Amino acid sequence: MSKLQILVVDDEWNMRNLLRIYLIKEGFEIKEASNGMEALAMIDKHEFDLVLLDVMMPDMDGWQVLKAIRAKSDVAVLMLTARSETKDKVYGLVIGADDYLTKPFEPEELVARVFSLIRRSVITQSSVVQEQTLDFPDFRIMPDAREIYIHDQSVDFTPKEFDLIVTLASNQHRVYSREDLVNLIWGYDYDGDYRSVDTHVKNIREKLQRAGLAYNPIQTVWGVGYKFNADGADHAKK
């Protein structure tokens, strides 16, 4: 998977098209559903990073869809609604929504909220990962202690280098673009060069090589970005 995945659920084609234009421009991969049943079927088949869910839909409204999603998935859900009543928003948050955005909205606010929810989701997933030790051949990551061992010897990394390693190692089957990594680790408001990711990867590889690791755990996927090379790796151990 090379891009962050978003499912847009809205019965109005014009709104789906508008959201798709905004989000593709930011590097996301978009799938669309025009009703609740279609959305739930797609969630069963695909792994999404975020769901944009309209409240006012015929047959099965957004709240009903949200309840069904929460019965099977913890995916982040951003509700889209033309209703501004506080009680409606509170109800949605109580039954499992992560955030609300009231129509009409500015593209910049939509994108900011999307990245904020994705970062929050990554932090939540990391808190689960932190209960584990990630073990690979001659290479151990202890997320909770923020320690990395090569051949049982501790190796020092900067905070961003460590976060980069943990992000890749915790999602071994995923390819991340440089933009994905910058947005997830540095934040959406980062205004530096995305190529700074390359510098961090280069430094990580050099430190691992100096520590005696015989293989390169961060694989370059040409034209896309990076993924974790878990060949021969053990399963994560408690």
Disulfide bonds with the S-S distance in Angstrom:
none
